[in-house]
Amino acid sequence: MRRDPEFFGDQELDLLYIAKKLKHALAVESLLESAKIDYAVETGTYVGGMIFRTERVGAFLYVLPGDLERARDTIRAAGFEPA
């Protein structure tokens, strides 16, 4: 279930996936919802491009360390490569 980062309090979250496209972010969120995994989403910047390197905005999805392997397996099975 999608949670605000404040929901997790002082718990450290692990980066699961960086979505470069909105449709990918929504698809990964749907997978996590179906698997009943709590997660947080924040926007952030990353550097992309081979020749012309530019700073771009993406959705960063985080999960608790105890859920990381299950979340990775879940999105990997759907064709997404975890961070």
C-alpha positions, 0 to 999 in steps of 0.5 A: 500500500502506498504510504507517506514517508512519514508513515515509516517514521525513523525506519530506513527505507531501501530504494527499489526502483527509479521510474523514468516514465509515469506509466512505469511508476504506475505499473510498479505501484500496481504490482506492489499494491497487489503484493500487499507491500507497503512503499513510499514514492518520492520524486527526484532527479537523475542523470540520463542520456548517453551523448547529451547528459541531462538531469531528469525527474523520476519517481523513486520507489522505496520499501522497508528492508524486510520487504526488499527481496520480495518486492524485487522478485515481484517487479522482476517477474513483471519485467522491471529491473530493480535499482 
